[in-house]
Structures are given as structure tokens and as C-alpha cells.
């Protein structure tokens, strides 16, 4: 005879809820102070973009107080095949990989293996004695301006420069906050590109070579985004201090504990059909990206990009941060460490930042929601990806939103934030 269930009633109630494609439980919006009617404005906003030919499709997901209140798929995954967008569609999240690497660094900080003030050279000696690029005056002899030719269809060449010693070493905090100057502009990027990373190289073989490249500016003097080199270097530091490759660290220490099953650096063969097509906007309409998988690799695990995930499998990461470092009984960080991660380490007064937007440890931080012109609360944080993906955490309202698209539209990210926040009614 089968024994009656001994599960508590509230566990049975959760199991009875409609399943969302995530390890985060669902709730009716009104149960957590969100308006079902107002949530429809998210769909309407997305549909306007699809109808205007600016997007092929999207998946949006929202949680409040640790429970999913919205999960919708709209449009198509591919314009040619007209394959409908599904809730379990996969998206290249690009730089939304960076906060995951930031989390890994903070976990190592808690274990006493890394300090924010540590010079990078403590872990990678090749970063000792770094130089800084200094642009030469753009004047030739007799006051004639030096004009550098631009290759057809390519970016302008970097200005001529000389190098001088860095005033101090680049630190872990510098990399986390994009104030390092490492491959952060035309001069430093031009030298990093000469390294010519080979397809078979991994972080261990490539990152030490970055130490020979000059910085764009003196460390800490300004904020300027390091699209790849800064966080790839942090990924290598995680590998060194943890003793495992970055993909394995992510899987064992972050993804598995949080129930993030559908997230990969290189999806299995059977998963690729669920990966949405990347499009770029042109005057003639949406056009397929010629090289959408440039960040994906089976050997080079970018700390700066490269992850492919569903909306539902990225959401637990944000909810864990909103919960002060834990989810479903699994604690990855202490509340104080999350507080440090989302604190304003770089104020909006530093050159390179925007009004009302500071920068934390791997995340953008809303330092003043009025100056930023946003419905997000001051103290909200998150980041975005090159192909238009976006996530945010509002710790005041206990809201997490994830937008998955494969076309870069910055205004859409702000519109998504506002559409989510206006749905909160209590």
C-alpha cells in the first residue's frame, strides 16, 4: 500500500503551480503585489518592436519576492524559417557572462584566495611592470595635422603613441570595475589585436601575453569599458586560485547549485536548434549577423562573454543576488558580500560614466534614479549583452527582470525596465 505524502502543505502547493522554465517557483502576480493587467504592457512594448521590424522575437521573464510572475515568448527565432519563439529558446548572452565571473571572484574573496586590492601580477606575473599608452600630438612638422588613412569599411587607425610606466599596478578591483585601461580603447586594443589568439588557445596560454600590452590610461583615472580582456583575465585568476577550468567552476560552483541547467559555453549538438538567430539593424531592415558565434568556444572560456542560456536559466542568478546570495537553500555569497558587489565603487562623476549610473563589482549600479531617469530604485544593478540581452535586480522592490533578444537596441533595455517596474502596485 502506498504511503500518504508527508510533504508539508506549502511544498505541495508550490508543486501544484504551473511550472516555469526555471528553478524559481511561480506565483500569481497579485500574490506578490504585481498587476496582471499592467504586466501585459511588457508584451505590448515588445510587440511594437517586432511589428516595426526591429526585432525577430523575444523572451521576457520577471520575478518578484523570489517568485516568477511573468514568462512570455513572442515573435520568431528565425525570420527565414518563421520558427516560433519558445520559452526555452537559447540566447547568446555575451557580456551578461561578466557578472557570473564577478560572482566567481567574490566567492574566491570569501574563501580568502583573492583580495580586491591584489595586483593582477600576484596571480599572473606577466602583468608586472605594465606600461601606459600616451597619444602623441596630432601635429606634424610646421603645424600640419597628421592624417591617418582609414581602411575602407574598417575602424579608424589608433593615434600614434608612446608608452610610459604605469603609476601603479592594475588590481583585481580595477578589472571588476573597468578602470584598468586593459584593452579599453584604440591604442590598447591595437596592441592586443597583434597577439592574434589562436583557436586552440585557452585562458592559461593567452592571458599572460596580455600583460605585455600597454594600458589605455593610468589605472583608476577613468571608466572605459574593457569588452573582453579585463574579464577574461579575471576568469584566468578564478582558474588559478580554484584549481579548475572556468567552465567547470561555473558548472560545479554556480550553475548546479542554482539549478541553472540550460546554460553553456558551447551548447550540446541537440541544443543548438533552440538557439535564436542573431540579427543586426540596417537601413534595409534586420540582417543576419555574419559571425554570431565568435564568443563561443570549446576551449577558450571567456570570463567576459560566451555563455548561451535560456531566460529561465539566467533568472536564478539574479534572484540569488536579490536574495542576498542564496537560493533554494544554497548559499553562494553572504549578504555583506553581495552588498559589496552592488555598491558604487566607481561614481558617476568619474570620466566615462553617465549621470545617475555608477559601477559596482562587475555590474552597473543605479546611483541616482532621478538623474538616470529610470523607474528602477536607486541601488538597482545589472548588466547587458552585445546582442541586446539585459538583466536587472531591484533590491528595494525585490524584482528581477531578464530580457532575451538577439538584436542590440539600447532603448529597448530601458523600456523593459520601466515596463516591469510600472507593474508593481504594492
C-alpha positions as CSV (number, residue, x, y, z in Angstrom):
1,X,0.0,0.0,0.0
2,X,1.3,3.4,-1.0
3,X,2.2,5.7,1.9
4,X,0.5,9.1,2.0
5,X,2.7,12.0,1.2
6,X,4.4,13.6,4.2
7,X,5.5,16.7,2.3
8,X,4.4,20.0,4.0
9,X,1.3,21.6,2.5
10,X,3.2,24.6,1.2
11,X,5.6,22.4,-0.7
12,X,2.7,20.6,-2.3
13,X,1.1,23.9,-3.2
14,X,4.3,25.0,-4.9
15,X,4.4,21.8,-6.8
16,X,0.9,22.3,-8.0
17,X,1.7,25.7,-9.5
18,X,2.2,25.9,-13.3
19,X,5.8,25.2,-14.0
20,X,8.0,28.0,-15.2
21,X,11.1,27.1,-17.2
22,X,13.3,27.9,-14.2
23,X,14.3,26.6,-10.7
24,X,12.5,29.7,-9.3
25,X,8.8,28.9,-8.2
26,X,5.9,30.7,-9.8
27,X,3.1,32.8,-8.3
28,X,0.1,34.7,-9.4
29,X,1.2,38.4,-9.9
30,X,-1.3,39.8,-7.4
31,X,0.1,37.5,-4.7
32,X,3.3,39.5,-4.7
33,X,2.0,42.9,-5.4
34,X,2.2,42.9,-9.2
35,X,-0.7,43.8,-11.5
36,X,-1.5,41.1,-14.1
37,X,-3.1,43.8,-16.3
38,X,0.0,46.1,-16.2
39,X,2.3,43.2,-16.9
40,X,0.7,43.0,-20.4
41,X,2.5,46.2,-21.2
42,X,5.7,44.3,-21.4
43,X,4.2,42.2,-24.2
44,X,2.8,45.2,-25.9
45,X,6.1,47.0,-25.8
46,X,7.9,44.0,-27.3
47,X,5.2,43.5,-30.0
48,X,5.6,47.1,-31.2
49,X,9.3,46.5,-31.8
50,X,8.5,43.2,-33.7
51,X,5.8,44.9,-35.8
52,X,8.2,47.7,-36.6
53,X,10.8,45.2,-37.9
54,X,13.3,46.0,-35.2
55,X,13.2,42.6,-33.5
56,X,12.6,39.0,-34.7
57,X,11.4,37.8,-31.3
58,X,12.0,37.9,-27.5
59,X,11.6,36.0,-24.3
60,X,10.9,38.0,-21.1
61,X,10.8,36.8,-17.5
62,X,10.1,38.7,-14.3
63,X,10.2,37.6,-10.7
64,X,9.2,39.4,-7.5
65,X,9.9,38.3,-4.0
66,X,11.6,35.2,-5.3
67,X,8.6,34.0,-7.5
68,X,8.1,34.2,-11.2
69,X,5.1,36.3,-12.2
70,X,5.8,36.7,-16.0
71,X,7.3,34.4,-18.6
72,X,6.4,35.1,-22.2
73,X,7.8,34.2,-25.7
74,X,7.0,36.4,-28.7
75,X,7.8,36.5,-32.4
76,X,10.1,34.0,-34.1
77,X,13.5,32.5,-33.5
78,X,14.5,32.9,-37.2
79,X,12.9,35.2,-39.8
80,X,13.6,32.8,-42.7
81,X,12.1,29.6,-41.2
82,X,9.5,31.5,-39.2
83,X,10.1,29.1,-36.3
84,X,8.0,30.4,-33.4
85,X,9.9,31.8,-30.4
86,X,9.6,29.4,-27.4
87,X,10.1,29.9,-23.7
88,X,13.0,27.5,-23.7
89,X,14.8,29.3,-26.6
90,X,18.5,29.8,-26.1
91,X,20.3,33.2,-26.4
92,X,23.9,34.3,-26.6
93,X,24.1,36.5,-23.5
94,X,27.6,37.8,-24.3
95,X,28.7,40.3,-21.6
96,X,26.0,39.1,-19.2
97,X,28.7,36.5,-18.6
98,X,30.7,39.2,-16.8
99,X,28.6,39.3,-13.6
100,X,28.9,35.5,-13.4
101,X,32.7,35.9,-13.5
102,X,32.3,38.7,-10.9
103,X,30.4,36.3,-8.7
104,X,33.1,33.7,-9.0
105,X,35.8,36.3,-7.9
106,X,33.6,37.3,-4.9
107,X,33.3,33.6,-3.9
108,X,37.1,33.3,-4.1
109,X,37.3,36.5,-2.0
110,X,35.2,35.0,0.7
111,X,37.5,31.9,0.7
112,X,40.5,34.2,1.3
113,X,42.1,33.4,-2.0
114,X,41.7,36.8,-3.6
115,X,41.6,40.4,-2.4
116,X,40.1,43.3,-4.3
117,X,43.4,45.2,-3.7
118,X,45.6,42.4,-5.1
119,X,47.7,43.3,-8.1
120,X,46.9,41.1,-11.1
121,X,50.6,40.3,-11.1
122,X,50.2,38.3,-7.9
123,X,48.5,35.6,-10.0
124,X,49.9,36.4,-13.4
125,X,53.5,37.7,-13.1
126,X,53.5,38.9,-16.7
127,X,51.3,41.8,-15.6
128,X,54.2,43.3,-13.5
129,X,55.7,46.5,-14.9
130,X,52.8,47.4,-17.2
131,X,53.2,50.4,-19.5
132,X,50.6,53.0,-20.4
133,X,50.0,54.3,-23.9
134,X,50.1,58.1,-24.3
135,X,48.9,59.6,-27.6
136,X,51.3,61.8,-29.5
137,X,50.2,65.3,-30.5
138,X,48.3,65.1,-33.8
139,X,50.5,67.8,-35.4
140,X,53.3,67.2,-37.9
141,X,56.1,69.5,-38.8
142,X,55.2,73.1,-39.4
143,X,51.9,72.7,-37.6
144,X,50.5,70.4,-40.3
145,X,48.0,67.9,-38.9
146,X,48.9,64.2,-39.2
147,X,46.0,62.4,-41.0
148,X,46.0,58.7,-40.7
149,X,44.3,56.8,-43.5
150,X,41.2,54.7,-42.7
151,X,40.9,51.3,-44.4
152,X,37.7,51.0,-46.4
153,X,34.9,49.8,-44.2
154,X,37.1,49.5,-41.2
155,X,37.6,51.5,-38.0
156,X,40.0,54.4,-37.9
157,X,43.5,53.5,-37.0
158,X,44.7,54.3,-33.5
159,X,46.6,57.5,-32.9
160,X,50.4,57.2,-32.8
161,X,51.6,56.9,-29.2
162,X,54.5,56.3,-26.9
163,X,54.5,54.4,-23.6
164,X,55.4,55.3,-20.1
165,X,55.4,53.3,-16.8
166,X,52.0,52.8,-15.1
167,X,51.8,54.8,-11.9
168,X,50.6,51.7,-10.0
169,X,49.8,48.1,-10.8
170,X,46.4,47.0,-12.1
171,X,44.4,45.4,-9.3
172,X,41.5,42.9,-9.2
173,X,39.1,45.8,-8.3
174,X,40.3,47.7,-11.4
175,X,39.4,44.8,-13.7
176,X,36.0,44.3,-12.0
177,X,35.1,48.0,-12.4
178,X,36.5,48.7,-15.9
179,X,39.0,51.3,-14.7
180,X,42.1,49.2,-15.6
181,X,42.7,50.6,-19.1
182,X,43.4,47.0,-20.2
183,X,42.4,46.7,-23.9
184,X,39.9,49.6,-23.3
185,X,40.4,51.8,-26.3
186,X,42.0,52.3,-29.7
187,X,45.7,52.4,-28.6
188,X,45.5,49.4,-26.2
189,X,43.2,47.4,-28.5
190,X,45.5,47.8,-31.4
191,X,48.3,46.2,-29.5
192,X,46.1,43.4,-28.0
193,X,44.9,42.5,-31.5
194,X,48.5,41.9,-32.5
195,X,48.6,39.0,-30.1
196,X,46.4,37.0,-32.6
197,X,44.8,34.5,-30.2
198,X,44.8,31.1,-31.9
199,X,41.6,28.9,-32.0
200,X,43.3,26.2,-29.9
201,X,44.5,28.5,-27.1
202,X,42.9,28.7,-23.7
203,X,43.0,31.3,-20.9
204,X,46.2,29.8,-19.5
205,X,48.1,30.2,-22.7
206,X,46.7,33.5,-23.9
207,X,46.1,35.8,-20.9
208,X,49.8,36.0,-19.8
209,X,50.5,37.5,-23.2
210,X,48.1,40.3,-22.5
211,X,50.4,41.6,-19.8
212,X,52.8,42.9,-22.4
213,X,50.2,45.2,-23.9
214,X,50.1,48.9,-22.9
215,X,47.1,50.2,-21.0
216,X,44.8,52.9,-22.5
217,X,45.2,55.2,-19.5
218,X,46.6,55.2,-16.0
219,X,44.7,52.7,-13.8
220,X,41.8,54.3,-11.9
221,X,41.9,57.6,-13.8
222,X,38.7,57.0,-15.8
223,X,36.0,54.4,-16.6
224,X,36.2,52.8,-20.0
225,X,34.8,49.5,-20.9
226,X,37.1,46.6,-21.4
227,X,34.9,44.4,-23.6
228,X,37.0,41.2,-23.3
229,X,40.5,41.4,-21.9
230,X,39.6,42.6,-18.4
231,X,37.1,39.9,-17.5
232,X,39.0,37.2,-19.4
233,X,41.9,38.0,-17.1
234,X,39.6,37.7,-14.1
235,X,38.4,34.3,-15.5
236,X,42.0,33.2,-15.5
237,X,42.5,34.3,-11.9
238,X,39.5,32.2,-11.0
239,X,41.1,29.2,-12.7
240,X,44.4,29.7,-10.9
241,X,43.1,30.1,-7.4
242,X,40.3,27.5,-7.7
243,X,42.4,24.9,-9.5
244,X,39.8,24.2,-12.1
245,X,38.9,25.4,-15.6
246,X,36.4,28.3,-15.7
247,X,33.7,26.2,-17.4
248,X,33.9,23.6,-14.7
249,X,34.0,26.2,-11.9
250,X,30.8,27.8,-13.3
251,X,29.1,24.4,-13.6
252,X,30.0,23.0,-10.3
253,X,30.1,26.0,-8.0
254,X,27.4,28.2,-9.6
255,X,25.1,26.7,-12.2
256,X,24.4,23.3,-10.5
257,X,23.7,24.7,-7.0
258,X,21.3,27.3,-8.5
259,X,19.6,24.8,-10.8
260,X,20.8,26.6,-14.0
261,X,20.7,23.5,-16.3
262,X,20.3,25.2,-19.7
263,X,23.4,27.4,-19.8
264,X,26.6,26.6,-21.6
265,X,29.8,28.0,-23.1
266,X,29.3,25.6,-26.0
267,X,25.8,24.0,-26.2
268,X,25.5,20.3,-27.0
269,X,24.5,19.4,-30.6
270,X,20.9,18.7,-29.6
271,X,20.6,22.1,-28.0
272,X,21.8,24.3,-31.0
273,X,18.4,24.1,-32.8
274,X,17.0,26.1,-29.8
275,X,19.5,28.9,-30.2
276,X,17.9,32.0,-31.7
277,X,19.4,33.8,-34.7
278,X,21.4,37.0,-34.2
279,X,20.3,40.0,-36.3
280,X,21.7,43.5,-36.7
281,X,19.7,46.5,-37.7
282,X,20.4,48.1,-41.0
283,X,18.6,50.8,-43.1
284,X,17.2,47.9,-45.1
285,X,15.9,46.1,-42.1
286,X,17.2,43.2,-40.0
287,X,20.2,41.4,-41.3
288,X,21.7,38.1,-40.1
289,X,25.0,38.6,-38.2
290,X,27.9,37.1,-40.3
291,X,29.7,35.6,-37.3
292,X,27.2,35.1,-34.4
293,X,29.3,32.5,-32.5
294,X,32.6,34.5,-32.3
295,X,32.4,34.3,-28.5
296,X,31.6,30.6,-28.2
297,X,34.4,28.1,-27.8
298,X,35.0,24.6,-26.6
299,X,38.5,25.5,-25.2
300,X,38.6,29.3,-24.6
301,X,36.1,30.1,-21.8
302,X,35.7,33.8,-21.9
303,X,35.1,35.4,-18.5
304,X,33.8,38.4,-20.5
305,X,31.3,36.6,-22.7
306,X,30.4,33.4,-24.4
307,X,27.6,31.9,-22.3
308,X,24.4,30.7,-24.1
309,X,21.3,30.4,-21.9
310,X,17.5,30.5,-21.7
311,X,15.7,33.3,-19.9
312,X,14.6,30.9,-17.2
313,X,18.1,29.6,-16.6
314,X,19.6,33.0,-16.2
315,X,16.9,34.2,-13.8
316,X,18.1,32.2,-10.8
317,X,21.4,34.0,-10.9
318,X,19.6,37.3,-10.5
319,X,17.2,36.0,-7.9
320,X,20.1,34.6,-5.9
321,X,21.6,38.1,-5.8
322,X,18.3,39.7,-4.9
323,X,18.1,37.2,-2.0
324,X,21.4,38.3,-0.6
325,X,23.5,35.4,-2.0
326,X,21.3,32.4,-1.6
327,X,18.5,30.5,-3.5
328,X,16.6,27.4,-2.6
329,X,18.7,26.7,0.5
330,X,22.0,27.0,-1.4
331,X,24.2,29.9,-0.4
332,X,26.9,31.2,-2.8
333,X,27.7,34.5,-1.1
334,X,27.0,36.2,2.2
335,X,24.6,39.2,2.2
336,X,27.5,41.5,3.1
337,X,29.5,40.3,0.0
338,X,26.5,40.9,-2.3
339,X,26.2,44.4,-0.7
340,X,29.9,45.0,-1.6
341,X,29.3,43.7,-5.1
342,X,26.5,46.1,-5.8
343,X,28.0,49.1,-4.0
344,X,29.1,52.1,-6.1
345,X,32.8,51.6,-6.5
346,X,33.0,54.0,-9.4
347,X,30.9,57.1,-9.0
348,X,29.1,58.8,-11.9
349,X,31.5,61.7,-11.5
350,X,34.4,59.7,-12.8
351,X,35.1,60.4,-16.5
352,X,33.4,57.8,-18.7
353,X,30.3,57.3,-16.5
354,X,26.7,58.5,-17.2
355,X,24.6,60.7,-14.8
356,X,22.9,58.5,-12.2
357,X,24.9,55.4,-13.1
358,X,27.8,54.3,-11.0
359,X,29.6,51.0,-11.4
360,X,30.0,48.1,-8.9
361,X,32.0,44.9,-9.0
362,X,31.0,43.6,-12.4
363,X,27.6,45.3,-12.5
364,X,26.1,48.7,-13.4
365,X,24.6,50.4,-10.4
366,X,21.8,53.0,-10.4
367,X,23.3,55.6,-8.0
368,X,20.5,58.1,-8.5
369,X,17.3,57.0,-10.3
370,X,16.1,60.6,-10.8
371,X,19.4,61.6,-12.5
372,X,19.3,58.5,-14.6
373,X,15.6,59.0,-15.5
374,X,14.5,55.5,-14.6
375,X,11.7,53.8,-12.7
376,X,14.3,51.5,-11.1
377,X,15.1,52.2,-7.5
378,X,18.4,53.7,-6.6
379,X,20.7,50.8,-5.7
380,X,19.4,48.6,-8.6
381,X,22.1,46.8,-10.5
382,X,22.6,44.5,-13.5
383,X,24.3,44.4,-17.0
384,X,23.6,43.7,-20.7
385,X,25.0,41.8,-23.6
386,X,26.2,42.8,-27.1
387,X,23.2,41.2,-28.8
388,X,20.6,43.0,-26.7
389,X,20.1,40.7,-23.7
390,X,19.7,42.5,-20.4
391,X,19.0,41.8,-16.7
392,X,18.5,43.9,-13.7
393,X,17.9,43.4,-10.0
394,X,16.0,46.0,-7.9
395,X,16.7,45.1,-4.3
396,X,14.3,47.7,-2.9
397,X,11.3,46.2,-4.7
398,X,12.7,42.7,-4.8
399,X,12.3,42.5,-8.5
400,X,14.4,40.7,-11.1
401,X,13.9,41.1,-14.8
402,X,15.6,39.3,-17.7
403,X,15.2,40.3,-21.4
404,X,16.4,37.9,-24.0
405,X,16.6,39.2,-27.6
406,X,19.3,38.8,-30.3
407,X,19.4,42.3,-31.7
408,X,21.1,45.2,-29.9
409,X,18.6,48.0,-29.1
410,X,19.7,50.0,-26.0
411,X,16.4,51.9,-25.7
412,X,14.6,48.6,-25.5
413,X,16.5,47.7,-22.4
414,X,15.3,50.9,-20.6
415,X,11.8,50.4,-21.9
416,X,11.8,46.9,-20.5
417,X,13.0,48.1,-17.1
418,X,10.2,50.7,-17.0
419,X,7.5,48.3,-18.2
420,X,8.4,45.9,-15.4
421,X,8.6,48.5,-12.7
422,X,5.3,50.1,-13.6
423,X,3.6,46.8,-13.0
424,X,4.3,46.9,-9.3
425,X,1.3,48.1,-7.4
426,X,2.1,47.4,-3.8
